Amino acid sequence: MKPAKEAKKYAKTLINVVSIDGMPQALAELAAIENMMLKSSDFKSLLLNPAFSQSDREKALKQMAESAGFSEKVVRFVMHLSEFRIIAALSEIIKIATAIYLEKKGRAKATVLTSIEMSKDYEERLKRSLNKLTERDVDIEFVMEPALLGGILVKVGSTMYDTSIKGQLRLLKNELIKG
């Protein structure tokens, strides 16, 4: 099975296991586990390396979960991913599960790339515009991108809105070529 299909299958499984109401907590816990995997090569090796027995993984995960206050369902889900060697796709699973959760809740997530800090007034106007455009409540994540010369790039789901100077120049060039 392809990794993207597997990630989608496991993301749907996660939602079924923890329920739609438990998703915010489950996603936060999974993000914390992903972060631990990024920071600790030993922890990552424990989950990925087949040399460790399933009981060793389970024991270590339960100890970690107990100290971090993770739910039993999330721990079992991570154990399952580790057992079937899908844990490397955790980042993709989190991304897909978040998208499915937001879809079910009638929300959308937008990533806004900008070269400068945005004022609160502009953020609010942008949020209202995106809410109207997508017909959903939009959660906005701002990312500073110094490489942008001006304007912004907005990504909502798989749609990209490009108002950057570079994007506008590219459109102008295409229009000039067309004649």
C-alpha positions in Angstrom: 0.0 0.0 0.0 1.3 3.5 -0.8 2.4 5.7 2.2 -0.3 8.4 1.5 -3.1 5.8 1.4 -1.8 4.2 4.6 -1.6 7.6 6.3 -5.1 8.4 5.3 -6.4 5.0 6.5 -4.7 5.4 9.9 -5.9 9.0 10.2 -9.5 7.8 9.7 -8.8 5.0 12.2 -7.6 7.5 14.8 -10.8 9.6 14.4 -12.9 6.4 14.9 -10.9 5.4 17.9 -10.8 8.7 19.8 -14.1 10.2 18.5 -14.4 13.6 16.9 -14.7 15.3 20.3 -11.5 13.7 21.5 -9.5 14.8 18.4 -8.0 18.1 19.7 -6.5 16.3 22.7 -5.4 13.3 20.6 -3.8 15.5 17.9 -1.9 17.5 20.6 -0.6 14.3 22.2 0.4 12.9 18.8 2.2 16.1 18.0 4.1 15.9 21.3 5.1 12.3 20.5 6.2 13.4 17.0 8.2 16.2 18.6 9.9 13.7 21.0 10.8 11.6 18.0 12.4 14.6 16.3 14.3 15.6 19.5 15.4 12.2 20.7 17.0 9.7 18.4 16.8 7.1 21.1 13.1 7.5 21.4 12.7 7.4 17.6 14.9 4.3 17.4 12.8 2.6 20.1 9.6 3.1 18.0 11.2 2.3 14.6 13.9 -0.3 15.2 12.7 -3.9 14.9 15.4 -5.0 17.3 13.3 -3.7 20.2 10.6 -6.1 21.3 7.0 -5.1 21.3 6.9 -5.5 25.1 9.9 -3.1 25.5 8.2 -0.5 23.3 4.9 -0.9 25.3 6.7 -0.6 28.6 8.6 2.5 27.6 5.6 4.2 25.9 3.4 3.5 29.0 6.0 5.1 31.3 6.4 8.1 29.0 2.6 8.4 28.6 2.1 8.2 32.4 4.5 11.1 33.1 3.2 13.2 30.2 -0.5 12.4 30.9 -1.3 10.9 27.5 -4.5 9.0 27.0 -4.6 5.3 26.8 -6.2 5.4 23.3 -3.3 7.5 21.9 -0.7 5.2 23.5 -2.4 2.1 21.9 -2.6 3.9 18.6 1.1 4.7 18.6 1.8 1.1 19.7 -0.2 -0.1 16.7 1.7 2.2 14.4 5.0 1.1 15.8 4.1 -2.6 15.6 3.1 -2.4 11.9 6.1 -0.1 11.1 3.9 2.9 10.1 5.2 5.2 12.9 7.5 6.9 10.4 4.4 8.3 8.7 3.2 9.9 12.0 3.7 13.4 10.6 1.5 12.7 7.6 -1.1 10.9 9.7 -1.4 14.0 12.0 -1.7 16.3 9.0 -4.4 14.2 7.3 -6.3 13.6 10.6 -6.2 17.4 11.3 -7.6 18.1 7.8 -10.4 15.5 8.3 -11.2 16.8 11.7 -11.5 20.4 10.5 -13.6 19.3 7.6 -16.0 17.5 9.9 -16.2 20.5 12.2 -16.8 22.9 9.2 -13.5 24.6 9.7 -10.5 25.2 7.6 -6.8 25.9 8.3 -5.0 28.5 6.3 -1.2 29.0 6.2 -0.2 32.6 5.4 3.3 33.3 4.3 4.4 36.9 4.7 7.7 38.7 4.7 6.7 41.2 7.5 4.7 41.1 10.7 1.0 41.6 10.1 -1.1 44.0 12.2 -4.0 42.7 14.2 -6.4 44.8 12.0 -5.0 43.2 8.8 -5.2 39.7 10.4 -8.8 40.2 11.2 -9.7 41.5 7.7 -7.9 38.6 6.2 -9.7 36.1 8.4 -13.1 37.6 7.5 -12.2 37.5 3.8 -11.1 33.9 4.0 -14.2 32.9 6.0 -16.3 34.4 3.3 -14.3 32.9 0.5 -14.2 29.4 1.9 -17.7 29.6 3.6 -16.1 28.1 6.8 -14.4 29.3 9.9 -10.8 29.6 9.2 -7.9 29.2 11.6 -4.9 31.1 10.4 -1.2 30.2 10.9 1.2 33.0 10.0 4.7 32.0 8.8 7.4 34.6 8.3 9.1 34.1 4.9 11.8 36.6 4.4 12.4 35.4 0.8 9.0 37.0 -0.2 9.6 40.5 -1.5 6.1 41.7 -0.8 2.5 40.5 -0.7 1.4 37.3 0.8 0.8 33.6 -0.1 -2.2 32.0 1.4 -2.7 28.2 1.4 -6.1 26.8 2.4 -6.3 23.1 2.0 -4.9 22.4 -1.5 -5.7 25.9 -2.8 -3.0 28.6 -3.0 -3.8 32.3 -3.3 -0.7 34.2 -4.4 -0.7 38.0 -4.1 3.1 38.2 -3.8 5.1 40.5 -6.1 6.8 37.5 -7.6 3.4 35.9 -8.3 2.0 39.0 -9.8 5.1 39.4 -12.1 4.7 35.8 -13.2 1.0 36.5 -14.1 2.0 39.7 -16.0 4.7 37.8 -17.9 2.2 35.1 -18.9 -0.3 37.7 -20.1 2.4 39.5 -22.1 3.5 36.2 -23.7 -0.1 35.4 -24.7 -0.3 38.7 -26.5 
